[in-house]
Amino acid sequence: MLKKSKYLVANERDMRWGLIVETVGYEEIAPNENYPTTGHADGYYFNVDKGRILNEYQMLYTIEGQGYFMSDHLNQLVTLKEGDIHLLFPGEWHSYYPDKDTGWKSYWIGFKGQNMDVRLKENFLSPERPIYHVGYSEELVQLYRSAYNAAIEEAAYSQQLLAGIVNHMIGLMYSLERNIILNKNQSHVDMIKRAQLRIREDVEKSLTIQQLAEEFGISYSTFRKLFKEYTGISPALYQQDLKLQRAKELLTSTDLSVKEIAYRLNFETPDYFSSRFKIKTGRRPSELR
């Protein structure tokens, strides 16, 4: 058995930053070793059969071996495989443990704050879907190690540094899993990448999304669905945002009138261009100039 852990404290000023870290660590559990390990701070130790409830979020990453996890929302025992991250949520009962035959190597980090509460409220994260398969990521491992080293050093304002690391970890977890899912159909990924390039290169041309779908030989609805799954936004909004970015460049680097820019970028009317520009930037084109 190998265990390294650190428990931290935070002040009210740290909390106002939006996210604090309370614990970070790493453990290696050999096959048939007892679990949980000892040496936990108050409120963290738990009996596998009884489980526990925490008042923080935790992000646990199994890099070798496998184990099992259960929680209130899952209502069943699920297998944790190598490359799986499982999230714990404040106020929710849970229990987990390594497989007796394999043991595991696992990193964890515990944190809380309004930044995470907002992500939960907006359904970016959910107790109903606590497991993310990201595979082995050296970048993610290095982030855990960086968090542990920062916690051990506990330099001034280390909570702000740790908050940044956690945000990076959460974003990386989210991105890695989504790309694993999307890349299962590489032809779709390649098509969307080509579509993004085409839209960007032809930002001043009268290219329509319908035309683009026809060129790729699929229906508009299917193209829109695949594009949004990959990018998070519709192709029409992606195209419009690129046009508005180009409009900023033209407004600040040329003497073209607002009307000329609107028609150059194929907006229906100058007024429509101005209204979309203000919605996007908070200012009218004439105000930016």
C-alpha positions as CSV (number, residue, x, y, z in Angstrom):
1,M,0.0,0.0,0.0
2,L,1.2,3.5,-0.8
3,K,-0.7,6.6,0.1
4,K,0.1,10.3,-0.2
5,S,-2.4,12.9,0.9
6,K,-2.7,16.5,2.0
7,Y,-5.7,18.3,3.7
8,L,-5.9,22.0,3.4
9,V,-7.7,25.0,5.0
10,A,-9.1,28.0,3.3
11,N,-10.2,31.4,4.5
12,E,-13.3,33.5,3.6
13,R,-11.3,35.4,1.0
14,D,-10.3,32.2,-0.7
15,M,-14.0,31.2,-0.8
16,R,-14.9,34.4,-2.6
17,W,-12.5,33.4,-5.4
18,G,-15.2,30.8,-6.3
19,L,-13.4,27.5,-5.7
20,I,-11.2,26.1,-2.9
21,V,-9.4,22.7,-2.6
22,E,-9.7,20.8,0.6
23,T,-7.8,17.6,-0.1
24,V,-5.6,16.0,-2.7
25,G,-3.8,12.7,-2.9
26,Y,-2.7,9.4,-4.4
27,E,-3.0,5.8,-3.4
28,E,-1.8,2.4,-4.6
29,I,-3.8,-0.5,-3.3
30,A,-2.3,-4.0,-4.0
31,P,-4.6,-7.0,-4.7
32,N,-6.3,-8.3,-1.5
33,E,-5.1,-5.3,0.6
34,N,-7.6,-3.9,3.2
35,Y,-9.6,-0.8,2.1
36,P,-10.2,2.0,2.9
37,T,-6.7,3.1,4.0
38,T,-6.0,4.7,7.3
39,G,-4.8,8.3,8.1
40,H,-7.9,10.2,6.8
41,A,-8.9,13.5,8.3
42,D,-12.2,13.7,10.2
43,G,-15.2,13.2,8.0
44,Y,-13.3,11.5,5.2
45,Y,-12.9,7.9,6.5
46,F,-15.7,5.6,5.7
47,N,-16.9,2.0,6.0
48,V,-17.4,0.5,2.5
49,D,-20.7,-1.2,3.5
50,K,-22.1,2.0,5.2
51,G,-20.7,4.5,2.7
52,R,-20.5,8.2,3.6
53,I,-21.7,11.7,2.7
54,L,-19.2,14.6,2.0
55,N,-19.8,18.3,1.9
56,E,-17.5,18.8,-1.1
57,Y,-17.0,17.6,-4.6
58,Q,-14.3,15.1,-5.4
59,M,-12.8,14.0,-8.7
60,L,-11.2,10.5,-8.5
61,Y,-9.1,9.1,-11.3
62,T,-8.3,5.4,-11.6
63,I,-5.2,4.9,-13.7
64,E,-4.6,1.2,-13.1
65,G,-6.7,-1.7,-11.9
66,Q,-10.4,-1.5,-11.4
67,G,-13.0,-1.0,-8.6
68,Y,-16.6,-0.5,-7.9
69,F,-18.8,2.6,-7.1
70,M,-22.3,3.2,-6.0
71,S,-24.3,6.3,-5.1
72,D,-27.8,7.5,-4.3
73,H,-28.4,8.5,-8.0
74,L,-27.0,5.4,-9.5
75,N,-29.0,2.9,-7.4
76,Q,-26.6,0.1,-8.5
77,L,-23.0,-1.0,-8.2
78,V,-21.0,0.0,-11.3
79,T,-17.5,-1.0,-12.3
80,L,-14.7,1.5,-12.4
81,K,-12.2,0.7,-15.1
82,E,-8.7,2.0,-15.9
83,G,-9.1,5.5,-17.3
84,D,-12.3,6.2,-15.5
85,I,-13.0,9.3,-13.4
86,H,-15.8,9.2,-10.9
87,L,-17.2,12.4,-9.4
88,L,-18.6,12.7,-5.9
89,F,-21.1,15.4,-5.1
90,P,-21.8,17.2,-1.8
91,G,-24.7,15.9,0.2
92,E,-24.9,12.6,-1.7
93,W,-24.3,9.2,-0.2
94,H,-21.7,7.1,-2.0
95,S,-19.3,4.2,-1.5
96,Y,-16.4,2.9,-3.6
97,Y,-13.6,0.4,-3.3
98,P,-10.9,-1.4,-5.5
99,D,-11.4,-4.9,-6.9
100,K,-9.7,-7.5,-4.6
101,D,-8.1,-9.2,-7.5
102,T,-6.6,-6.1,-9.2
103,G,-6.3,-3.4,-6.6
104,W,-5.9,0.1,-8.1
105,K,-3.8,3.2,-8.4
106,S,-5.9,6.2,-8.0
107,Y,-5.6,10.0,-7.7
108,W,-8.2,12.2,-5.9
109,I,-8.9,15.9,-5.3
110,G,-11.6,17.4,-3.2
111,F,-13.0,20.9,-3.7
112,K,-16.0,23.1,-3.4
113,G,-17.3,26.6,-4.3
114,Q,-19.8,28.5,-6.4
115,N,-17.9,27.8,-9.6
116,M,-18.8,24.1,-9.3
117,D,-22.3,24.8,-8.0
118,V,-23.0,26.8,-11.2
119,R,-21.8,24.0,-13.4
120,L,-24.0,21.6,-11.5
121,K,-27.0,23.9,-11.8
122,E,-26.4,24.3,-15.6
123,N,-26.2,20.5,-16.0
124,F,-22.6,20.5,-17.2
125,L,-22.1,18.0,-14.4
126,S,-24.7,15.7,-12.8
127,P,-24.9,13.2,-9.9
128,E,-27.0,11.1,-12.3
129,R,-23.9,10.7,-14.6
130,P,-20.9,10.7,-12.3
131,I,-18.5,8.5,-14.4
132,Y,-16.4,9.8,-17.2
133,H,-14.2,7.5,-19.3
134,V,-11.1,9.5,-20.4
135,G,-8.5,6.8,-20.8
136,Y,-5.0,7.3,-19.6
137,S,-4.0,11.0,-19.9
138,E,-0.5,12.0,-18.9
139,E,-1.6,15.6,-18.9
140,L,-4.3,14.8,-16.3
141,V,-1.8,12.9,-14.2
142,Q,0.6,15.8,-14.3
143,L,-2.2,18.2,-13.1
144,Y,-2.9,15.9,-10.2
145,R,0.8,15.9,-9.3
146,S,1.0,19.7,-9.7
147,A,-2.0,20.1,-7.3
148,Y,-0.4,17.8,-4.8
149,N,2.9,19.6,-4.9
150,A,1.2,23.0,-4.6
151,A,-0.7,21.6,-1.6
152,I,2.4,20.3,0.1
153,E,4.3,23.6,-0.5
154,E,1.3,25.6,0.7
155,A,2.8,28.9,-0.4
156,A,0.9,32.2,-0.1
157,Y,-2.3,32.2,-2.3
158,S,-1.9,28.6,-3.1
159,Q,-5.7,28.2,-3.0
160,Q,-5.9,30.4,-6.1
161,L,-3.3,28.3,-7.9
162,L,-5.1,25.1,-6.9
163,A,-8.5,26.5,-8.1
164,G,-6.9,27.1,-11.5
165,I,-5.6,23.5,-11.6
166,V,-9.0,22.1,-10.7
167,N,-10.7,24.1,-13.4
168,H,-8.2,22.9,-15.9
169,M,-8.8,19.3,-14.8
170,I,-12.5,19.5,-15.0
171,G,-12.3,21.1,-18.5
172,L,-9.8,18.5,-19.7
173,M,-12.0,15.6,-18.3
174,Y,-15.0,17.0,-20.1
175,S,-13.1,17.5,-23.4
176,L,-11.3,14.1,-23.3
177,E,-14.5,12.1,-22.9
178,R,-16.5,14.1,-25.5
179,N,-13.7,13.6,-28.0
180,I,-13.4,9.8,-27.3
181,I,-17.2,9.6,-28.0
182,L,-17.0,11.7,-31.2
183,N,-13.9,10.1,-32.6
184,K,-15.7,6.7,-32.6
185,N,-16.9,7.8,-36.0
186,Q,-13.9,9.4,-37.5
187,S,-15.6,10.1,-40.9
188,H,-18.0,12.4,-39.1
189,V,-15.2,14.2,-37.2
190,D,-13.3,14.7,-40.5
191,M,-16.4,16.1,-42.2
192,I,-17.1,18.6,-39.4
193,K,-13.4,19.8,-39.4
194,R,-13.6,20.3,-43.1
195,A,-16.8,22.2,-42.7
196,Q,-15.3,24.5,-40.1
197,L,-12.4,25.2,-42.4
198,R,-14.7,25.9,-45.3
199,I,-16.9,28.2,-43.4
200,R,-13.9,30.1,-42.0
201,E,-12.2,30.4,-45.5
202,D,-15.4,31.5,-47.2
203,V,-16.6,33.9,-44.4
204,E,-17.0,36.7,-47.0
205,K,-18.8,34.6,-49.5
206,S,-22.5,33.7,-49.8
207,L,-22.1,30.2,-48.7
208,T,-25.1,28.7,-47.0
209,I,-25.3,25.9,-44.6
210,Q,-27.7,24.1,-46.8
211,Q,-25.2,24.2,-49.7
212,L,-22.5,22.9,-47.4
213,A,-24.7,19.9,-46.3
214,E,-25.4,19.1,-50.0
215,E,-21.7,19.2,-50.8
216,F,-21.1,16.6,-48.1
217,G,-24.0,14.5,-49.3
218,I,-26.1,14.5,-46.2
219,S,-29.3,16.2,-45.2
220,Y,-29.3,19.7,-43.5
221,S,-30.8,18.3,-40.3
222,T,-28.2,15.5,-40.0
223,F,-25.4,17.9,-40.8
224,R,-26.7,20.4,-38.2
225,K,-27.0,17.7,-35.6
226,L,-23.5,16.4,-36.1
227,F,-22.0,19.9,-36.2
228,K,-23.6,20.8,-33.0
229,E,-22.5,17.6,-31.3
230,Y,-18.9,18.3,-32.2
231,T,-18.7,22.1,-31.7
232,G,-21.5,22.8,-29.2
233,I,-23.2,25.3,-31.5
234,S,-25.2,25.2,-34.7
235,P,-23.3,25.7,-38.0
236,A,-25.4,28.8,-38.8
237,L,-24.4,30.4,-35.4
238,Y,-20.8,29.4,-36.0
239,Q,-20.8,31.1,-39.4
240,Q,-22.4,34.2,-38.0
241,D,-19.9,34.5,-35.2
242,L,-17.1,34.3,-37.7
243,K,-18.7,37.0,-39.8
244,L,-19.0,39.2,-36.8
245,Q,-15.4,38.6,-35.9
246,R,-14.4,39.6,-39.4
247,A,-16.6,42.7,-39.1
248,K,-14.6,43.8,-36.1
249,E,-11.4,43.5,-38.2
250,L,-12.9,45.5,-41.1
251,L,-14.3,48.2,-38.8
252,T,-11.0,48.7,-37.1
253,S,-8.6,48.3,-40.0
254,T,-10.4,49.7,-43.1
255,D,-12.4,52.8,-44.1
256,L,-15.3,50.7,-45.3
257,S,-18.7,52.0,-44.2
258,V,-21.0,50.0,-42.0
259,K,-23.3,49.5,-45.0
260,E,-20.4,48.2,-47.1
261,I,-19.2,45.8,-44.5
262,A,-22.7,44.5,-44.0
263,Y,-23.1,43.6,-47.7
264,R,-19.5,42.4,-48.0
265,L,-20.3,39.8,-45.3
266,N,-23.6,38.9,-46.9
267,F,-25.9,40.1,-44.1
268,E,-29.5,40.7,-45.4
269,T,-29.5,44.4,-44.5
270,P,-27.3,46.9,-42.7
271,D,-29.8,47.1,-39.9
272,Y,-29.9,43.4,-39.4
273,F,-26.1,43.4,-39.3
274,S,-26.0,46.2,-36.7
275,S,-28.6,44.4,-34.5
276,R,-26.6,41.1,-34.6
277,F,-23.4,43.0,-34.0
278,K,-24.8,44.7,-30.9
279,I,-26.2,41.5,-29.5
280,K,-22.8,39.9,-29.8
281,T,-20.6,42.7,-28.7
282,G,-22.8,45.1,-26.7
283,R,-22.1,47.9,-29.1
284,R,-23.2,49.0,-32.5
285,P,-20.7,48.9,-35.4
286,S,-20.5,52.7,-35.5
287,E,-19.7,52.8,-31.8
288,L,-16.8,50.5,-32.2
289,R,-15.4,52.5,-35.0
